[in-house]
């Protein structure tokens, strides 16, 4: 290690004196903090918020952990750590418990509530949003909020939650925003600075472990770049370009010839004695080697452990079976023993009858070979076991879908991409540079590897220049997906009133990107309204309405000014003004505030109030003259709520909530309006618990695009069908209303999983339910947990009998593998 220069030693000593908490925290870390980490910590210690944008695996969370350290260094302060996924929340909870002890750390993920009043609480972002709208007492003494993976605000379905939290957090809370490297970090940071106050933007594009890029051509690992640094200016390996040239011409000839044969009506496979293969005898075909051979190649090159990204769950499971059949074994006897001990410890509470249904024995044997798959179809606890074994270097190869790249702490030495395209639900599309960066970011374990390795397998028709472009671009833009929802609208109106709610929405990142000036104006309006409230208190008079008295004085002054300025007015006009002046003077003198001994002092505050109010009106006009896209959508949402009597709008444009609107405040999710209307109309009141669980499932379930509906014969009988028909009819009415108000509407209820949910709620065995559902255990558990979330909301906001039925249904579905947690 290079000895620091005298100048460097002096700079470090000075920084330690100015930032003692940073120095003390850094001294307790297992490795020397990078400059961007130190900058982030020092900004927090100086009292500012921070946005930290850095590559995957660079150690951004250190800055978030320092915020927790600062909170814990004082007697009362609290810190919240938010993540986009329950799996990440669970992982972070375990890490923080090891540092601060179980008594100081809590976990809130919707279906888990542990030590909720702790000084450090890990939670999903939705939980914090709900706490803010409910003005939860848990927010008292909150000093820091860490928003991990904050770039999730670009998510089309959930992104708005991140913006809601950022806008509504109390101004004294310091925000620690941790993001992947994005190309518009300065823009996002400027917005944070506008809505949250002073925010330092800290960007690092340096990976702590350098990444080597390779292309696997048959059995050879060739560098992607001639310059091994892999920077944007590096040249593509000329050998790859020669291979592309040789195989690409053959590929095009073969494809054109095949198309010509099809046009001539010839079959793809020639009959015996018919036309021979069109492949020239001297053409080179880049055959892909089998996965077991790739694994053996990586093992020989000491490039394990490795993650193979395969954009298909079926493909991941098939890959594990392929390796199993080949006889590959990557573990020794001691490792196999350690694997079995951990698996038995973590699964000891799993019901015996469920083991075979879950394919437990084969899954455990594959783990003991050092191979596993990782995707959303796995039971969540099984995924956690795979992650733990991989981190402990006991599992050496994991075949995973791209969900593994989303923040889970599971780095490998090598990442292998078998293809550079994936199915997006509609078609096969090329992965983006951002996705490539996120996937290959798993390569390279800090403190273990000198370098990480990203390997792309050669495929026929591959263009090395395109691969190099993916590998060279390390950033992608962060764009807002914010849109007002019904639940958001009623909560904003309830807390701030309709005019202020529009101003708040004008502060969103979506509006900031549409028109940056509007956000600054909206913030000025919000600040001015605070001053207006202060002025109103200062001019308050115990003898009467001083605002009314001040208005009379202003009107009187305006009439007198007109008389002085307009000397050419007709006699009739002057007489009318004189009568108006005398009338106003009498009203002023008779007003109870006229005799107040503090009248002139109150008048000075009233004049300040009047001038500032006029200034606010001018700013509102400027805002209205600009884009106002988000606020216009909000107005349409309010129109729908008004038509359905959730909101009452007064003649002056203000709005108040009805009883139904107050109920909607606590209904969260994509179906907030449909759920609220179903409660109010009572169409679910006659359902029993299994039928209610099945119906709620139809509201949360999102079928695959190619999935056909069950048909009436595949649905639960009895009252369920009547309630489903009524719900579908209600959805149609609401959809028509939304279309009339130029809102996008929603998808109809999807009953494809309702029969399976009905059976599960009635106590059916797992094998029968998974057969009815025709899905993997992990998928079923995910939909059950979403059903539980909505049932829980119903149990809290609905009246009897629906509330009690919802509680019964919740208990009925929360059993077995749904409640199972590893260990």
N, C-alpha and C positions, 0 to 999 in steps of 0.2 A: 504494500500500500504506500502511495506517494506521501511523503512528509509535507504537511501544509506549509506554505510560505509565511514569513512574518506578517505580511499584510492580511492573509487569510486568517491567521490566528487572532490578530487584532480585531478583525471584523466579527469573528465568532464571539469573542469576549464581549465586545460592545453590544452585540445582539442579545447575548445572555443577560446582560445587566438591564437592558431595556425591556426584555420579554422573558422574565424569570419563569413563568408558567410554561412557555414553549420549551425553554431549555430543560426544565425539570421533566416534562413529558417526553422530550426527545431522548433524554438519557436513559429512560426505562424501556425504549424500544429495542427489538432484537437486531435491528439494522440501522445504519445511518440514514436519517431522513434526507430525501431529495430536496433540491431548492424549492420546487413548487409546493411541496408539503410544508416546508418551513414558512414560506410566504403566506400560505393559507392560515396556518396556526397563528402567526403574528398578527394578521388582519383581525382574526377573531379576538385575540387578546386585547387589541386596541379598540374593540367595541363595534366593529363593522361586520356586516354580512358578507358572505363570499359565494361566488360561483367558481367551482373548480371543474374544468373540462380537461380530461386526460385519457389516454388510451386504456383499454381493458387491461387489467392486471398491473396498472402503474402504481396503485396504492392510494387512490382518491379517498377511500374510507378512513384513512389515518386522520384526515382533517375533520371528518365527522366525529371520530372517536375523541379528538382533542376537545371538541365542543362539549361532549359529555364530561370529559375531565374537568373542564372549567365549571360546569354546573355543579359537579360533585365536590368542588373545592370550596364551595360556600355552604352554609348550613341549610338553606331552604330551597335553593334554585332547583329547577327540574329541566329535563331534556327529553324530547321525543325523537325517536328515530323511525322514519317512515320508509317503507319499501313498496314496490308495485305488486309483489306476489307473496302469498302466505309462506311459500317455501323459503324465500329470502328472509322473511320476518322470523321464522323459526330458527334459521341458521344464525342470524344476528343475535337473537335472544340468547342462544346457547353460548355464543362467544362472549357476550357482555356479562352473563352470569359468572363465567370463569374469572372475569376481571373484578367485578364489583360485588359479587355474592348474590344469592337468590333473593335475599330480603330487600335488595335495592333495585331490582330489575323486574319489569312487568312485560306482559305480552297480550296484545289485543288484535285479533284477526277476524272478528266476526263470529267464528265458531269456537274460538279459544279465548278465555278470559283468565289471565293469571296475574295476580298482584297488581290490579289496575291502578292503584294509588301510589305505586312506587315512584321514586324520584327519576328513574330512567324507565321509559316505556317504549317498547318496540311495537309498531303497529303498521297495518296497511294504510295507504293514503286515504281510502274511503272512510276508515274509522275516524281519522282526524277531521275530515270534512264534516262528518255527522256531529262530532263533538263541538265544532265551531258553530254550526247552525243551532245546536241545542244549548249554547252558552254553558257548556259543562263546567262544573266546579273544578274538574281536573286541570283546567287551563290556568288555574291560579298558581302563581310563582313560576310559570313556564318562561324559561330564559332562552333556550335554543330549540330549533327544529331542524333536524337533518333530513333532507329529501334525497334519498339515494335513487339513482337511475332517473333523475328528473327529466331526462329527454323523453320519458314516457308520455309527457304531455302532448306529444305528436300522435299518440295512439288514437285511432278514430273512435273507439268505443269508450275508453276510460280517460282520455287525456284531459277532458274538462275538469276533472277532480283536482288535478295538480294546480291548475290556475285558480280554482275556487279557494284552495287552501292558501296559496301565496297571497291572494288579494285580501282574504278575511283574517289572517293571523293578526293578533294585536300588534300595534306598531313597535312596542318595546321588545318584541321577540326577534332575536337575531336568526337569520335563515342561512343554513349551509346547504347549498345546492350542488349535488355531485352529478356530473354528466359525462357521457362518452364524448370523445372529441367530435365537435360539430363545427361546421364551417362558418356559422353565424353566431359564435359565442359572444362576440361583442354586441350584436343586436339584442340577444337575449339578456345579456348582462345589463345593457342600458335600460331595458324594460324593468328588470328587477330593481335597478337603482331608482327608477321613477316611482314604482309602487311600494317599495320596501324601504326606501331611504338609502343611505350610503352603502354601496355594495362593491367590493373589489372583484375584478375579473381576473382569474388566474388560469392560464392556458398552458398546458405542456403537451408537446407532440412526441416526446421522447419515451420510448419503451424502456423500462428498467432492464429487461432482458432482450437483447437484439433478436430480430426475427430473420431467419434464413428462409428464402423462398425456393422451392424445388418443383420440378415436373417429373413425374414417374413415367418413363417411357419404357414399356416392357419391363425388364428387370433392372433398369438403370435409373439412378437418381441424378438428374441433370439440373444444374442451377438455372433458375428462371432468368437471372441477370448475369451479364459478364462481370459487372461490378457487384461483388457479393454484399455490399451494404444495402442494396435493394431500394435506394432512394429514387425519387421521381425522375432524376436526370440519368439514371443508370440505363445502359443499353441492354436490350433483350439478347439473351444468349444466341449467338449466330448458329450454333448447332441445331437449336430448336427451330429456327427459321428455315434451315435446310431440310429438316424433317417435314416441316409443314409444307414446304414447296414440293417435296417428292411425293408425300402421301396425299396432299391436297389436290394435285392434278388428277391422280388416280381416283380419288373420292368423287370429284366432279364428273369425270368420265363415266364412272360406274353409275352415279345417280342419274345422269342424263340418259345413259343406255337403258337403265331400268325403266325410266319414264317412257322412253320410246317403245319398249317392249309392251308396257301396259297399254299404250295408245294403240298398238297393233293388235291388241286382244290376246297377247300371249300370257300364259300363266307365269307366276313368279318362280315356280319350280318346274324346269323342263322335264318332259317325259323321257323315258329311257330311249336313247338313240336320237334324241332331239338336240336342240341347240346347246352347245357347251357353255360353260361359265365365261362371262365376258371379261373376267379379270386377266390382264396380261400376265404371262408367266414370270416376268421380271419385276412385277409391282411389289412394293413393300407394304404389308398390312401391319399396323401397330397393334398387335393383339394385346388385350389387357390380361395381366396375370391374375390368378385367383386371389381372393382375400387371404387365405392361409399362407400363400407365398409372399404376399405383401407383408404380413405380420412377421414371418420368418426373416424377411429382408430387413425390417426395422429392428428386430431383435439382434441380428448380426451387427448392425450399424450402431447399436446401443441408442436407439431412438424411441424406446419405450419408457414410460407409458404413453399411449396414444389414444386420441379420440378420432374416430371415423364419423364424419357427418354425412348422414344419409337422409334425404328429405322425405322419408316415408317410414311410418311405424312398422308396417309389414316388412319393409326392406331391412330395418334394424334387427327384427326378430329372425328373419331369414338368414342374415349375415352371421348371427350367433350360432344358428343351427349348422350353417356351412362350416364354420370353424370347428364346431363340435364333431361333425362327421369326419373331418380330416384328421382328427386325433391330436391336434395341437394342444399342448399343455404348457402353460407359461409359469406355473408355480411349483415350488418344491414341497416336500412333506410338511415342513414347519409352517409354511405359508398357508397350505390347505387346512391345517389344524387351526390356525388363527382365524381363517375365514369362517370355518364351521362354528367355532366358539362364538364369534360375533353374531353370526346369523341366528344361532339358537338363542342367544341372549336377547336379541332384538325382536324375535318372533315368538317368544314363549307364551305370550297372551293371545295368540291367534287361534281361533277355534279349530279343532282337529278336522271337522267336516269341511272346512273351507280350504284346507291346504291343497287337496287334489284339484279342486275347482280352479285355484289360482296357479296351478302348474308349479307348485312350490318345490317339489323334489328335483325336477329337471332344472329349475332356475338355480337352486343351490348348487347342483353339480356343475353348471356352467360357471358360477362364481368361483368354485374351487379350481376350475381350469384357468382362472384369471381373465375371464371374458364375460361381458354383460351388455345388455341393451339399456337405453335410457330414453323414455318418451312419455307422453301424457297418458298413454294407455296403461302404464304400470301403476299398481297400487302406490299411493304417495309414500307410504312407509318403506316399500321395496326400493323406490328411487333413493330415499335417504340412505339406505344401507349401501346401495351401489356407490353413492357419493362418498360415504365414509370409507369404504374399502379402497376406492380409487385414491383418495387423499392419503391413505396409509400405505400406498404402493403395493397393495395385495392384489387388486384387480389391475391388470396391465393394459387391457384393450376394452374400450367402450364404443359401441355403435349407437349414435345418438341423433335425434332430430335437432333442429336449430334451437328448440326451446332451452337446450342446455347452455347456449351461449348468453342467455339473458341474466347475467349477474351472479349466478351461483358460483361459489368459490370452489372450482374444480379444475385447476390448471393441469395441463399435460406437458410432456416434453415435445410432443409432435401432434399436429392436427392434420388429418388427411381429408381432402375433399374429393369424393369420387366423381361428382358432377358439379357443374357451375350453373345449373338451372334447377328449378323446383316447380311443383304444381301449386298455384295460388288459389285453387278452388274453382278456377274457370279454364285455365290454360297453363302450359309449361312456359315459364318466363325465366330469363336470366337473373341471377342474383345481383344485387346492387353492390357498389363499392362499400357502402356502409355495412351491409350484411357480411361481405367478405371480411372486412376489418373486425367485425364483432366475432365471427367464427374463428378466424385465425388468432384472435386475441387470447384465446385459451392456451396458446403454445408458449412455453417458457415459464418455469417455476422459479420465482424470485428466491435467491439464497440457495438454490439447488442446481439450476442449469446455467451454464455460461451463455447459452443461446437457445432460442426456441426454433422449431422447424415447422413450416407450412408446406404441405405436399399436395399438389394437384395431379390427379391421374390423367394421363393423356387419353383423349377420346378422338375418334375419327372426325375430322372436320375442325378440330380445335385450332384457334388462332392464338399463338403465343403473345402477339401484341395486345390482344384483348385481355388476356390473363394479366399481363404486365400493367395494363391500365387499372384493372381492379386492385392489384397489389400496391400500386403507387399512390392511389388516392386514399388518403387516410381519414377523410372527413366527409360528412354529409350534413345537409341543412336540417335545422330544427324548425318545423312549421306547426303553428297552433292548430288544434282540432276543436277549439272551444265553441260551444253553442249553448244558448240558454235552454234549460229544461223546465218542465212544469214545477217540479219540486224546488229547483233553484229559484224560480220566480216567486213562489209563495213565501219561501224563507227570506228572500231579499225584501219583499214588500212588508213582511211582518216586522223585520228588524229595522229597516231603514226608510220605508215608505217608497212609493213608486218613483218620484223624481230622483231621489238619491240612488235608488237601485239602477236606474239608467246610467247615472254617472259611474257607478261601480263597474258596470258591464263595459263602459267605454274605457275602463282601465285595463281590460283584458289584453293578453299578448296577441290575441287574434286581431283586436282593433289596433293595437300598437303596430302590428305588421301592415295593416291596411292603411293606417294613417297615423304616423308616429306623433304628430302634433296634437291629436285629439286626446291622447293619454295625458300629456302635460296639462292641457286645459282642464280635463276632468279632475286631475289631482288638485289644481288650483281651486276648482269649484268646491271640492270636498273640504279643503282647508278653509275657504271663505265661509262655508256653511257652519263650520265650527265657530268661527268668529261671530257670525250672525247670531248664533245661539247665546254667545257670551254677551253681545251687545243687548240682546233682548232681556237678559237677566239684569243687566246694569240699568236699563231704563225702566224696569218694572216699578210701578207706583202703587202704594197700598190704598190710594184713594179711588183708583179707577183704571181703565184701559188706556195706558199712556200712548200706545201705538195709534189708537183712534184719535186721541188728542193731537198727537204729532201730525197726523194726516190732515186734520183741520187747519193747523198752522201752516203747513206746506201749501194747501189749497188757497188759503188767504194770501200768502205771500205771492203766489203765481198771479192771482187777480190784480193785486196792487202793482206788480211789475208790468202787467199788460196795460194798465191805465197810464203808467208813466211813459212806456215806450210808444204806445199807439195814440199819439195826440190827434191824428187825423180821423179817428173813428167818428161815426155819426153820433148825433145826440142820443138816439134810441139805444145804440150799443153802449154808450157811456153810462146811460141811466140803468141799463140792465146789469152792467158790471158793478155799479154802485150798490144796487139792491143786493146782488150776490155777496159783495164785500161786507155789507152790514149784517146780512144773515149769518155769514161765516164768523164774523166777529162776536155776535151774540152767542152762537153755539160754542165758541171757544171759551168765552167768559163764564158760561153756565156749566161748562164741563167740570166734573169734580177734581180733575187733575190741575185745573188752572190755579187753585188755591194752595197747591202743595208747596211747602217752603223749599223743596229741592227741585222745583220745576225746571229751572234753567240747566241744572246739572243733568237731569233726565233728558232734557231736550238735546244737549250735546251728544249723548249716547244715541238718541233717536236719529239725529242727523247722520252720525257715522253709520248706523244701521241702514238708513235710506240710501246713502251713497254706495255702500258695499252691495246692497241688494240689487241696485241698478247695474253695478259692475258684473255681478253673477248672472243677471239676465243677459247681458251682452255676451259673456262667455258661453252661456247656453246656446245663444243664437249662432255663435261661431261653430260650436259642436254640431248643432243641427244642420248647419250648412255644409258640413264635411260629410264624409262617407256614412258614419253612423250605422254601419251594417249590423253590428251585434245588437245595438239598441232597437233597431227596427224589428229584428227577429223577436226580441223580448216583447215588443209591443204586440206582435201577432200572437205570441204565447199568452199574453195577458188578455187579449180579445177572446181567445178560446176559453180561458178560465172564467172570464166574465159571462160568456154565453152559457156556461154550465153552472153558474152561480157559485164558483169557488172564490171569486173576487168581486167586490162591488166597487165600481169606479164612480167617483163623484163628479159634479159638473166642473170643478176646477182641475180635474185630471188626477187628483189623488186617489188612492185605492186602499181598501181594507179587506181583510179576509173574513169569509163567512165561517160557520162551524165546519163545513166540509173542507174549506181551505186550510183551517188549522189542523185537520186530520192529515191532509196531504203533506204537511211539513215533515212528517216522520215516515213517509213512504219513499224509499230510494230505489233507483233502478230504471232500466229502459222502459218498463211498463207502468210508470208511476200513475199516469192518468187512467189507464184501463183498470188498474187495481183499485184506485180511489173510487171510480164510478161503480165498480162491482160491489164494493163494500156499501156504498151509499144506496144502491138500488136493491140490495139484499138478495141478489141472484145466487149467492153461495150459502145462504143461511141454513138451507135444509140438508146440506151435504154431511155425510159422516166423515170420520177422520181419513180413512183410506181414499175416499173419493176426492176430498179436499186436497190431499197430497198429490193425487194424480192430476187435478186441475191446475194447481200451482205449478207443477212440473211443466205443463203445457205452456205456461207463460215464460219460463226461464230457459227452456230447452231450445237449442238452435240446431236443427237437423243439417246433415250434409246436403250439399246442393243436389246430389244425385239420389237422395233418399226419398222413396215414395211414402206417402202417408199410410197409416195402418188400415184405413177404411173403417166403416162403422162396426164391422164384425170383430175388429181387433181391439175394440175399446171396452173399458169396464161398463157393465150394464147398470140399469137402475137410474138413480137421480143424477149420476155423473153426466150422462149423455144430455139430459135436459139442461143442466148447468153449463155444459160446454157449448151447446147450441146458443144459449142465451148470451154467453160470453163472446162467442164469435159474432153474433148479431150486434152486440154492443161495440165490439172492436170496429165493425164496418161503419157504424154511425159516427164513431169518433174519427175514423180515418177520413170519412167524407167531410166532416167539420174541419179537420186540419187542412185538407186540400183546399177547401173554400177560403181558408185564411193563409194560403200560400206557405204552408208548412209541409215538410216532407212525409209525414205520416210514419207508420211502422209496419213491420211484418205481422201477418196474422198469427194467432196462437198455433203452436205446433204440438200435436198430440202423439207424436211418434214414440215417445217414451212413457206415455201415461199408463198403459197396461202394466208395464214392468214396475213402475213406481207404486201402482195400486197393489200389486202382489207383494212388493217389499213391505209396504205399510201394514199389510195383513199378516206378516210374519213368514212369508214364503222363504224357502232355502235359497242360498246364493246361486247354486247352479241353475235352478229354474229361472230365477230373475235375470241372470246374465243371458240365458238362452232367449227369453222373451225380449230383452233389450237389444240383443245381437250386437253387443259391444264389449270392449275390454273392461276389466274391473276398475282400472284407474279412471276411465271416462265415466263409468256409472257413479263412482264415488264423487267425482267433481259435480255432476248434475244433482246428486242428492244433496250435496252441501249448499248448492245454490237454491235448491228447493227449501232447505232448512232456513236459509237466510230470509226468504220471503215469508215463510210460515211464522218465523219469529217476529217479523214486522206486523203481520196480521194479529198475532196474539197480543201485541202491545197497543195497536191503534183501533182495532175493531171492537164493537160492542158484543155482548152475548146475543146469540149462542156462538157466533162465528169465532170469537176470541178463544173460547174454551175448546172448540173443535180444533182450532189451529194448534193449541198447546198439546192436545192429544195426538194430533197428526205428527207434530214435531218429535215427540217422544217415540212414536212408532217407527219413524224412518231413521232416527239417530241410534243405530244399533250395529252390531257386527263389525264388518270391515270399514264401515263409515266412521266409527269411533276409534278404530285401531291406530295407534301411533307406535312407531318402532321404539322398543325399549321402554 
